[in-house]
Amino acid sequence: MPHPPALTSSLALSALFLFLLSSTSQAHNITRILAKHPELSSFNHYLTLTHLATEINRRQTITVLAIDNAAMSSLLSKGLSVYTIKNVLSLHVLVDYFGAKKLHQITHGTTLASSMFQATGAAAGTSGYVNITNLKGGKVGFGAQDNDGKLNSFYVKSVQEIPYNISVLQISQVLTSAEAEAPTAGPSQLNLTAILSKQGCKAFADLLISSGADTTFETNIDGGLTVFCPTDAVINGFLPKYKNLTTSQKVSLLLYHGIPVYQSLQMLKSNNGLVNTLATDKANKFDFTVQNDGEIVSLETEVVTAKITGTLIDEEPLVIYKVNKVLQPTELFKVKTAPAPKEVAEGPDDSADAPGSDDSNDQTADSDKNGDAGLDGGRLGMVVLSLCVGVLLM
């Protein structure tokens, strides 16, 4: 049976709208791309640990030169600080697009490509540039510009390409660079509990110290840490529940208020969904959902929903937010359930004759049947969709 003309038009407009919408959003996620390749797991981990993954995802044209776990082990064996490792890995992120095909079509057979190490100003002179050379026999070599022109790493394979948005290529070795491997000072030591105590979260800080959970928080700062701090009034009101927990449960509850990565407020807004916490341990998920409604960011467990009410400090790699409720995980507390619907007694419907009854539904139904009370849902949807498509096509 053929579709009515109106329905056919609506389906066509919907398909066009979805196509245009998808073509305008080419966002990529380097963590998800690399997660499909276990041999690149160490490289993936350190992109997250150093916050380079976030910077990669922000850029629209990028090439990532990934190295396998064996090559990463060689780098880690040098005992470099996490800040120096960030410089080395940023040398492996080119701020231009190089797919596998383009590697073999380089003008004059060689080129210098700027890396994120160069673009951020961390490299001196031209040391942040990477030499890419098309060699005999189809080989392509890579070398840091400050490595006396030596091509110490070679193209292995294409991991994933989204032209001309992101290209992830595997190379054989870490790019050797004295400039990138030079010792890099980290941020000044941040005293987490001191910051909390001075900013209206002393009760929470005291619980961290007395339980010993503060040590776990402190050791995660260098790698990136996001803390959600219930204010003093909130903690004081929650203490009766807290005192009923065992010692290990108290620690888990407190660790549940930390995420082992740096997440600015904008990052939380743009990365809604489930997040793991410092309390996450194998089968014990201890996760919650980040959700935003405009500027309001909520943290949702199946027990309670808390809102971020302020920021105490945002100094990467540490950010601390105030929240208006203690986060309660399902592993420790009873899940809240919706009230059962009330039963409605069967019998004749006298609502239409009852004084003061609301007959607006009947009026709407009648007017929809007669077609003279405005647009019905389908027609209104088509009009809105048409307007959206029109704006996109302008």
BAKE-662557 format. One record per residue (C-alpha): x, y, z. Coordinates in steps of 0.5 Angstrom, whole numbers. Example, Ala and Ser with C-alpha at 12.3 -4.5 7.8 and 13.67 -1.06 7.14 Angstrom:
      px      py      pz
      25      -9      16
      27      -2      14
end
This chain:
      px      py      pz
       0       0       0
       3       7      -2
       5      12       3
       0      18       3
       4      24       0
       4      28       7
       8      22      10
      13      21       4
      15      28       5
      16      28      12
      20      22      12
      24      25       6
      25      31      10
      27      27      16
      32      23      12
      35      30      10
      35      33      16
      39      27      20
      44      27      14
      45      34      14
      46      34      22
      51      28      22
      55      32      16
      56      38      21
      58      34      27
      65      30      26
      67      30      33
      72      24      34
      74      21      41
      81      18      41
      80      14      47
      75      10      44
      79       9      37
      85       7      41
      80       2      46
      79      -2      40
      86      -4      39
      89      -7      46
      96      -7      43
      96       1      44
      93       1      51
      99       4      54
      99       9      49
      92      10      50
      92      10      58
      98      16      58
      94      20      53
      88      20      58
      93      21      64
      97      27      61
      90      30      58
      93      30      51
      86      26      49
      82      32      51
      86      36      47
      86      32      41
      79      31      41
      78      39      41
      82      40      35
      78      39      28
      84      37      24
      89      32      27
      94      26      26
      96      22      32
     102      17      31
     101      12      36
     106       7      39
     105       0      41
     106      -3      48
     113      -5      47
     115       2      45
     111       5      51
     115       1      55
     122       3      53
     119      10      54
     117       9      61
     123       5      63
     127      12      62
     123      14      69
     121      21      66
     116      25      70
     108      25      67
     109      32      65
     115      30      61
     112      24      58
     106      29      56
     111      33      52
     114      27      49
     107      24      47
     105      31      44
     111      31      39
     107      25      37
     101      29      35
     101      33      29
      97      39      27
      95      37      20
      92      31      17
      96      25      14
      93      19      12
      96      13       9
      95      15       2
      98      22       3
     104      19       6
     106      17       0
     104      23      -4
     109      28       0
     111      34      -5
     119      33      -6
     118      26      -2
     120      30       5
     116      35       9
     116      38      16
     110      37      20
     108      42      26
     106      38      32
     102      39      39
     109      40      42
     111      46      38
     104      49      37
     103      49      45
     110      53      45
     113      48      50
     118      47      44
     124      51      43
     125      54      36
     124      48      31
     125      42      35
     117      41      36
     117      39      28
     117      32      25
     121      30      19
     116      25      15
     120      22       9
     118      18       3
     123      12       3
     125       7      -2
     121       1      -3
     115       4       0
     117       6       7
     116      12      11
     120      15      16
     119      19      22
     124      23      26
     124      29      31
     127      35      28
     132      36      34
     134      29      33
     140      31      27
     135      29      22
     135      22      24
     129      18      22
     128      13      28
     121      11      27
     117       8      21
     110       7      19
     107       1      21
      99       1      19
      93       6      19
      89       5      25
      83       9      23
      82      15      19
      76      20      18
      78      25      13
      80      30      14
      78      30      21
      83      25      24
      88      20      22
      91      15      27
      97      12      24
     102       7      28
     109       8      28
     115       3      30
     118       7      35
     118      13      40
     120      19      36
     127      21      40
     128      28      42
     132      31      47
     128      37      48
     122      33      49
     125      29      54
     128      35      58
     126      35      65
     119      39      66
     117      42      72
     110      40      75
     105      44      78
     106      47      85
     104      42      90
      97      42      92
      94      41      99
      87      38      98
      85      38     105
      87      45     106
      84      47     100
      77      44     102
      78      46     109
      78      54     107
      73      53     102
      67      51     106
      68      44     106
      72      43     112
      67      37     115
      69      33     108
      76      34     109
      76      32     116
      72      25     114
      78      24     109
      83      25     114
      80      21     119
      78      15     114
      85      15     111
      82      16     104
      86      23     103
      92      19     101
      88      16      95
      86      23      93
      93      26      94
      96      21      90
      92      22      84
      93      29      83
      99      29      79
      95      25      74
      89      29      74
      83      29      79
      76      32      80
      73      32      87
      66      33      88
      65      36      95
      59      36     100
      59      43     104
      59      43     111
      52      43     112
      50      37     108
      56      33     111
      53      35     118
      46      33     116
      48      26     113
      53      24     119
      47      20     122
      47      15     116
      55      16     115
      56      13     122
      52       7     121
      57       5     115
      63       0     116
      70       3     116
      71       0     109
      64       3     107
      66      10     109
      72      10     105
      68       7      99
      63      13     100
      69      18     100
      72      15      94
      66      16      91
      66      23      91
      73      23      86
      74      22      79
      81      20      77
      81      25      71
      81      32      70
      74      35      68
      73      42      67
      66      44      68
      65      45      60
      68      38      59
      63      35      64
      57      39      60
      60      36      53
      61      29      56
      55      27      59
      54      20      61
      57      14      66
      63      16      70
      68      11      74
      70      14      81
      76      13      85
      72       7      89
      71       3      82
      74      -4      83
      73      -9      78
      65     -12      79
      64      -6      84
      62      -1      79
      61       5      84
      59      10      78
      54      15      77
      52      19      71
      54      26      69
      48      30      66
      47      37      64
      41      42      63
      44      48      60
      49      51      65
      46      46      71
      50      40      72
      47      34      76
      51      28      78
      46      22      78
      46      16      82
      40      11      83
      39      13      90
      40      21      89
      41      27      85
      46      32      87
      48      39      83
      54      42      82
      53      49      86
      60      52      85
      68      51      84
      73      51      89
      79      51      85
      80      49      77
      88      49      77
      89      43      72
      91      38      74
      86      39      80
      79      41      80
      74      41      86
      67      43      86
      61      44      91
      55      39      91
      49      40      95
      48      33      97
      52      27      99
      53      22      93
      50      15      95
      52       9      91
      47       3      90
      53      -1      92
      52       2      99
      45       5     100
      38       3      98
      35       5      91
      30      10      91
      23       7      87
      18      11      84
      11      11      88
       6       5      85
       0       9      81
      -6       9      85
     -12       5      83
     -18       8      79
     -24       5      81
     -28       3      75
     -35       6      74
     -39      11      69
     -35      17      67
     -39      23      70
     -33      28      69
     -36      31      63
     -42      33      67
     -38      35      74
     -38      42      76
     -32      45      75
     -29      40      71
     -24      41      65
     -26      39      59
     -21      42      55
     -19      35      52
     -25      34      49
     -25      41      46
     -18      40      43
     -20      33      40
     -27      36      37
     -23      42      34
     -17      37      31
     -23      33      28
     -26      39      25
     -19      41      23
     -20      49      25
     -16      49      31
      -9      49      29
      -4      44      27
      -4      37      29
       2      34      32
       4      31      25
       3      37      21
       7      42      26
      13      37      26
      13      37      19
      13      45      19
      19      45      25
      23      40      21
      22      44      14
      24      50      18
      30      47      21
      32      44      14
      31      51      11
      36      54      16
      41      49      15
      41      50       7
      41      57       7
end
